[in-house]
Amino acid sequence: MELAFTEEQEILRKMAHDFLAKEFPKTLVREMEEDPIGFRPDIWKKMAELGWMGLIVPEEYGGSSCGLVDLIVLLEEMGRACLVSPFFSTAICSFLLLDAGSEDQKKEWLSKIASGEKVFTLALTEPSASYDASGVSTKATEDKDGYIINGTKLFVHDAQVADYFLCVARTNLWSPPEEGITIFLVDAKSQGIKITSLPTIADDKQNEILFEGVMVPKGNMVGELNAGWPAVKKTLDRAAVAKCAEMIGGADWTVENCVAYAKERTQFYKPIGSFGIIQHYLAEMWAEIGHAKRLIYYAGWLIEQGLPCAKEAAMAKARMSEVYRHCTRMGVQIFGGIGTTREHDMGLYYRRARQALPLFGSPDFCRERVACEMGF
């Protein structure tokens, strides 16, 4: 594994850092949190023009043919900026379309994703909040004209602005959980769909989607009938690592700003950074982030190389979730009373750390998955 970033990755990082600092200041982050839509088409268009939407899309479909590690570099900067955008949701769906979509579907939809024309999101989790196949109970029943979907999806990010959902549904009720699941491309404007916003600690635009007799043409089936779970499982590994990348950016921001504050904030006529306990806090945070970051990039590299990675992706998600939570908790302590206010930027990262922890697998879920990969 190559530990150094390529010249192209360094350029991507700097470009993303400068763009987000200019176009998405913290004032806009707070505005987007309060906005029920939480979407700026003008910024989305600029991001598309920079090639971000098509970063992982192959060139033959209008993208840049970059890998997951390149996406991690970009998502780090998005996490640092607390970007409110359907970028993450759309990128995850790009992976799923690449793995399971037909050639015609890839040509039609990946090109529209790469150009920024369409927004996608993954409709997977349900009231059980499980990332296992057994948690999928939404039903898709075959009809003469296609399939009829009935069920409820919860915690679906960016459904309020999505043009299409990749809905994971059960098409065989009698087979083992992992063998009766199919993926469908669903137009968000289809009759029978009801979207309800869900309040969350991070105001990160999660939604409930109610499917009541939603008709989907047979041509909108992504992949093979009853064989969709392997592609979904592979996508969840990528999504977990990608979410870790956002958390890296937030954790790095926390340490950098805590260090700067500890050098300028005085107590008892001394900078608080001169006190051993503050130094130990910051050193521990820095070391934990460095360890988690290596796990994340290693998992991303394995995925990019097409190597088995389920254990490594779960290890990275479990570790980074807890590191980000710990770092933001210590960050609030270092900033003191002002760090507890919604007006201070520290609160943005503190809330996001708690919200990111269960997404694509809580630490306990990930540790259980590691144990399974070990043969237990």
LINTA-V747842 format. One record per residue. N is the residue number from 1. RES is the residue in one small letter. PHI is phi in degrees with one decimal (999 if undefined). OMEGA is omega in degrees with one decimal (* if undefined). D_CENTER is the distance of its C-alpha to the mean C-alpha in Angstrom with 1 decimal. Layout:
n=[N	N]
res=[RES	RES]
phi=[PHI	PHI]
omega=[OMEGA	OMEGA]
d_center=[D_CENTER	D_CENTER]
This chain:
n=[1	2	3	4	5	6	7	8	9	10	11	12	13	14	15	16	17	18	19	20	21	22	23	24	25	26	27	28	29	30	31	32	33	34	35	36	37	38	39	40	41	42	43	44	45	46	47	48	49	50	51	52	53	54	55	56	57	58	59	60	61	62	63	64	65	66	67	68	69	70	71	72	73	74	75	76	77	78	79	80	81	82	83	84	85	86	87	88	89	90	91	92	93	94	95	96	97	98	99	100	101	102	103	104	105	106	107	108	109	110	111	112	113	114	115	116	117	118	119	120	121	122	123	124	125	126	127	128	129	130	131	132	133	134	135	136	137	138	139	140	141	142	143	144	145	146	147	148	149	150	151	152	153	154	155	156	157	158	159	160	161	162	163	164	165	166	167	168	169	170	171	172	173	174	175	176	177	178	179	180	181	182	183	184	185	186	187	188	189	190	191	192	193	194	195	196	197	198	199	200	201	202	203	204	205	206	207	208	209	210	211	212	213	214	215	216	217	218	219	220	221	222	223	224	225	226	227	228	229	230	231	232	233	234	235	236	237	238	239	240	241	242	243	244	245	246	247	248	249	250	251	252	253	254	255	256	257	258	259	260	261	262	263	264	265	266	267	268	269	270	271	272	273	274	275	276	277	278	279	280	281	282	283	284	285	286	287	288	289	290	291	292	293	294	295	296	297	298	299	300	301	302	303	304	305	306	307	308	309	310	311	312	313	314	315	316	317	318	319	320	321	322	323	324	325	326	327	328	329	330	331	332	333	334	335	336	337	338	339	340	341	342	343	344	345	346	347	348	349	350	351	352	353	354	355	356	357	358	359	360	361	362	363	364	365	366	367	368	369	370	371	372	373	374	375	376]
res=[m	e	l	a	f	t	e	e	q	e	i	l	r	k	m	a	h	d	f	l	a	k	e	f	p	k	t	l	v	r	e	m	e	e	d	p	i	g	f	r	p	d	i	w	k	k	m	a	e	l	g	w	m	g	l	i	v	p	e	e	y	g	g	s	s	c	g	l	v	d	l	i	v	l	l	e	e	m	g	r	a	c	l	v	s	p	f	f	s	t	a	i	c	s	f	l	l	l	d	a	g	s	e	d	q	k	k	e	w	l	s	k	i	a	s	g	e	k	v	f	t	l	a	l	t	e	p	s	a	s	y	d	a	s	g	v	s	t	k	a	t	e	d	k	d	g	y	i	i	n	g	t	k	l	f	v	h	d	a	q	v	a	d	y	f	l	c	v	a	r	t	n	l	w	s	p	p	e	e	g	i	t	i	f	l	v	d	a	k	s	q	g	i	k	i	t	s	l	p	t	i	a	d	d	k	q	n	e	i	l	f	e	g	v	m	v	p	k	g	n	m	v	g	e	l	n	a	g	w	p	a	v	k	k	t	l	d	r	a	a	v	a	k	c	a	e	m	i	g	g	a	d	w	t	v	e	n	c	v	a	y	a	k	e	r	t	q	f	y	k	p	i	g	s	f	g	i	i	q	h	y	l	a	e	m	w	a	e	i	g	h	a	k	r	l	i	y	y	a	g	w	l	i	e	q	g	l	p	c	a	k	e	a	a	m	a	k	a	r	m	s	e	v	y	r	h	c	t	r	m	g	v	q	i	f	g	g	i	g	t	t	r	e	h	d	m	g	l	y	y	r	r	a	r	q	a	l	p	l	f	g	s	p	d	f	c	r	e	r	v	a	c	e	m	g	f]
phi=[999	-84.0	-86.9	-86.1	-77.6	-74.7	-60.4	-64.9	-68.3	-65.2	-64.9	-60.8	-60.9	-66.3	-61.0	-64.9	-59.9	-67.3	-63.4	-70.0	-62.8	-83.2	-90.6	-134.3	-67.3	-63.0	-62.4	-73.3	-56.5	-66.7	-64.5	-69.1	-63.6	-79.7	-75.2	-63.9	-85.5	62.4	-148.3	-114.5	-57.0	-66.8	-70.6	-58.0	-63.8	-64.8	-63.5	-65.3	-65.2	-77.7	89.4	-68.9	-64.2	-102.1	-56.7	-100.0	-85.5	-58.1	-60.1	-65.8	-110.6	95.3	-104.8	-109.1	59.8	-84.6	-105.4	-65.6	-62.5	-63.4	-64.8	-60.5	-57.6	-67.7	-67.3	-56.7	-68.9	-67.3	-66.5	-62.5	-87.2	55.8	-59.4	-104.1	-167.6	-82.2	-59.7	-59.4	-59.4	-69.1	-63.3	-63.2	-67.8	-60.7	-59.9	-67.4	-65.8	-63.7	-78.4	-114.0	-72.4	-74.9	-62.1	-65.1	-65.1	-63.5	-62.1	-76.6	-94.8	-66.3	-66.0	-74.7	-68.6	-61.7	-82.2	82.2	-72.4	-126.4	-111.9	-120.2	-149.3	-95.0	-100.8	-121.2	-70.5	-129.5	-54.4	-72.1	58.5	-95.1	-103.1	-95.2	-60.8	-65.8	-82.5	-91.0	-121.3	-58.6	-103.0	-122.1	-105.3	-69.1	-131.3	-60.8	-99.3	158.3	-132.9	-110.7	-103.5	-134.5	152.3	-127.7	-110.4	-120.5	60.6	-89.1	-72.5	63.6	-62.6	-67.5	-121.6	-71.1	-86.9	-142.2	-111.0	-97.7	-95.0	-95.2	-132.7	-94.8	-110.8	-138.1	-80.7	-106.5	-85.7	-55.5	-49.6	-81.3	-108.2	-123.9	-116.0	-132.4	-103.3	-127.4	-90.5	-116.9	-67.4	-64.4	-94.6	-63.5	-66.5	101.1	-100.7	-126.0	-111.3	-125.9	-70.2	-111.9	-70.4	-135.7	-63.1	-100.9	50.7	-100.0	59.8	-95.9	-141.6	-99.1	-118.3	-101.7	-102.8	-124.8	62.9	-81.5	-84.6	-125.9	-61.8	-61.7	-67.3	-93.1	-73.3	-101.5	88.4	-93.4	-62.2	64.6	-127.4	-86.8	-64.9	-55.4	-69.0	-64.5	-61.6	-64.2	-66.0	-64.0	-61.1	-65.2	-63.9	-62.8	-66.9	-64.8	-64.5	-59.3	-61.7	-59.9	-66.8	-57.0	-59.0	-66.0	-67.8	-61.6	-58.5	-60.4	-65.3	-59.6	-76.9	-67.7	-62.1	-62.7	-68.5	-65.5	-81.3	-106.0	-78.6	-107.4	-148.7	56.8	69.0	-136.0	-62.0	-65.0	-68.5	-82.1	-83.7	-57.7	-64.9	-68.2	-60.8	-67.4	-55.6	-68.7	-64.8	-65.0	-60.1	-62.7	-66.4	-65.4	-63.7	-61.3	-65.7	-63.8	-62.0	-67.7	-62.0	-67.3	-67.5	-66.7	-62.9	-62.5	-65.2	-59.4	-61.4	-62.3	-84.2	73.8	-96.8	-56.5	-145.6	-57.7	-66.1	-68.0	-64.5	-67.5	-60.6	-63.6	-67.9	-62.4	-68.7	-66.8	-59.4	-75.5	-65.4	-64.3	-60.8	-65.2	-62.5	-71.7	-65.4	-68.0	-61.5	-62.3	-64.5	-67.6	-72.3	77.1	-56.5	-65.1	-70.7	-90.1	-87.2	-73.2	-75.8	-88.8	-63.7	-56.7	-63.9	-60.9	-76.1	-58.9	-69.9	-67.9	-63.7	-71.4	-73.6	-73.4	-55.4	-84.7	-67.9	60.1	117.7	-70.4	-54.8	-64.8	-59.5	-67.4	-66.4	-63.7	-68.4	-60.1	-60.8	-63.2	-66.4	-82.0	103.7	-91.0]
omega=[178.0	-175.9	-178.7	176.2	175.2	177.8	-179.7	179.3	176.7	177.1	178.4	-180.0	-178.0	179.2	-179.9	-179.8	-177.4	-178.7	-176.6	176.5	-178.8	-170.8	-175.5	176.8	-177.1	176.0	178.7	176.0	-179.1	177.8	179.6	176.1	-178.8	-178.7	-179.2	178.4	176.8	-175.3	177.4	-178.4	-178.8	177.9	177.2	179.4	178.9	177.6	178.4	179.7	176.2	178.3	-175.5	-177.2	-178.7	-175.0	-176.9	179.3	179.4	-177.4	-177.9	177.1	175.1	-178.2	-175.8	179.2	176.0	-176.3	-177.8	179.4	175.9	177.9	177.9	178.3	-179.4	-178.2	173.9	-179.0	176.2	176.1	177.5	-177.3	-174.8	-177.0	173.1	-172.1	175.5	-178.4	-177.0	-178.7	-178.4	179.8	179.5	178.0	175.9	177.7	-176.9	177.1	178.1	-176.5	-170.1	-174.6	174.3	179.8	178.6	178.9	178.2	-179.4	-176.5	-168.9	180.0	177.6	179.2	174.0	-177.1	-179.4	-177.0	-176.8	-176.3	177.3	-179.5	170.0	-178.2	177.0	-174.1	-171.1	-176.3	-177.8	177.5	-178.1	-176.6	174.0	174.0	178.5	-179.3	179.7	-179.3	179.4	174.9	-172.3	171.3	-175.6	-177.7	178.1	-177.4	-178.5	-178.5	179.5	178.0	-175.7	175.7	178.6	-177.7	173.4	-179.1	175.6	179.6	-178.6	169.2	178.6	-177.2	179.8	-176.0	173.4	-178.8	172.9	163.6	-173.2	177.8	-173.5	179.6	-179.3	175.6	-175.4	-171.2	-179.9	173.9	-172.5	-174.6	-175.1	-177.6	-174.3	-179.1	-180.0	179.4	173.4	-173.1	174.9	-176.9	-179.8	-179.0	177.2	178.8	179.2	175.5	-177.8	179.4	179.6	179.2	176.3	179.0	-177.8	-177.2	-177.3	-171.5	169.9	171.6	-172.4	166.3	175.3	177.2	176.3	178.8	179.2	-177.9	-178.8	178.5	178.5	-180.0	178.6	179.7	173.4	-179.7	-175.6	-175.9	178.0	176.9	-176.3	-175.0	-172.0	178.2	178.3	177.9	-179.7	177.8	178.4	179.0	174.9	179.6	-179.8	179.2	179.8	178.7	177.0	175.7	-179.6	176.1	-179.2	175.2	-179.0	178.8	179.8	177.6	177.4	-177.6	-178.9	-178.3	-177.5	175.3	177.4	-180.0	-179.3	-179.2	178.8	-176.2	-179.1	-178.3	175.2	-174.6	175.3	178.4	171.4	-177.6	176.4	177.3	-180.0	-175.7	-176.3	178.2	177.8	-179.8	176.0	-173.9	178.6	178.6	178.5	-178.2	-179.1	-179.4	177.8	-180.0	178.8	-179.3	-178.7	178.9	175.0	-176.2	-179.1	176.7	178.0	177.7	178.5	177.9	179.4	-178.8	-179.9	-178.8	-179.1	177.6	-172.3	-174.3	-179.4	-177.4	177.5	178.9	177.1	-178.7	-178.3	178.9	-177.2	-175.6	178.6	-177.9	177.9	-179.0	178.1	-178.7	-177.6	-179.8	175.1	177.6	177.3	177.0	179.3	-178.3	178.4	178.6	-173.9	-177.8	-179.9	179.8	-176.1	177.0	179.9	-178.4	-176.8	-178.6	-179.6	178.7	-177.4	177.8	-178.9	179.6	178.3	179.0	-178.3	-177.4	-173.0	-178.5	-174.4	179.9	174.5	175.4	177.4	178.8	177.9	-178.4	178.7	175.9	179.4	175.3	179.0	177.7	179.3	177.4	176.6	179.5	*]
d_center=[23.9	24.3	23.2	24.1	22.0	23.7	25.3	22.9	19.8	21.7	22.5	18.9	18.0	21.1	20.7	17.1	18.4	21.5	20.0	17.5	20.4	22.6	20.7	18.3	20.4	19.8	22.3	20.2	17.1	19.5	20.8	17.6	17.0	20.4	20.2	19.5	18.1	16.0	16.2	18.5	19.7	21.6	18.8	16.8	20.0	20.4	17.0	18.0	21.4	20.0	18.6	14.9	14.1	16.2	15.2	14.5	16.9	20.4	23.3	25.2	22.7	22.6	19.8	20.1	19.7	17.7	15.9	12.7	14.3	14.7	11.1	10.6	13.5	12.2	8.8	11.1	13.2	10.7	9.9	13.7	14.4	12.3	11.5	11.5	10.7	9.4	8.6	4.9	6.4	9.4	8.5	7.3	10.6	12.4	12.2	13.5	16.2	17.2	17.8	19.4	20.6	24.3	25.6	26.4	23.0	21.4	24.1	23.7	20.0	18.4	21.0	20.1	16.4	17.6	20.1	17.8	20.1	17.7	14.4	12.7	10.5	10.5	13.1	13.3	13.8	17.2	19.5	19.5	15.8	16.1	14.0	17.5	19.4	21.9	19.6	19.8	22.9	22.4	25.3	26.1	29.8	31.6	33.9	36.3	34.2	30.8	28.7	28.5	25.3	25.8	23.5	20.8	17.1	15.5	12.2	11.2	9.0	11.1	13.9	16.4	16.1	15.1	18.0	17.1	15.4	15.0	16.7	17.3	20.8	23.8	26.7	28.9	29.7	32.0	30.3	28.3	24.8	23.1	25.8	25.8	22.4	21.9	19.2	20.3	19.5	20.4	21.5	20.1	23.7	25.3	28.0	27.2	23.6	23.2	20.1	20.2	18.1	17.2	17.9	15.5	16.1	13.6	14.5	10.9	12.3	12.0	14.8	17.3	18.5	22.0	23.4	27.2	29.1	26.6	28.3	26.3	28.4	28.8	27.7	24.2	23.7	21.1	22.6	25.5	26.6	25.8	24.0	20.3	19.0	19.1	16.8	14.3	14.7	14.2	11.0	9.7	10.9	9.0	5.6	7.0	8.3	5.7	4.2	8.0	8.6	7.5	9.7	12.3	12.8	13.3	15.6	17.5	18.2	19.4	21.8	23.1	23.9	25.4	27.6	28.8	29.6	31.4	33.6	34.7	34.8	38.3	39.7	43.2	43.9	41.3	37.7	35.6	34.1	37.6	37.3	36.5	34.1	31.8	32.0	31.1	28.1	26.8	27.8	26.1	22.8	23.1	24.0	21.2	18.6	20.5	20.6	16.9	16.2	18.6	17.1	13.7	15.5	17.8	15.3	13.8	17.5	18.4	15.9	17.2	20.7	20.3	21.3	20.7	17.6	16.8	18.6	17.2	13.5	14.4	16.5	13.9	11.5	14.6	16.1	13.4	12.7	16.4	17.0	14.8	16.4	19.8	19.6	18.8	21.6	24.0	23.0	24.2	27.4	28.1	27.8	29.9	30.5	29.0	25.6	25.6	26.0	23.5	25.3	24.2	21.0	20.6	19.8	16.7	15.2	17.0	15.4	11.8	12.6	13.9	11.2	8.4	11.2	11.4	7.9	8.2	11.5	13.5	15.7	18.6	16.9	15.8	19.4	20.9	19.1	20.5	23.8	23.8	23.2	26.1	28.3	28.5]
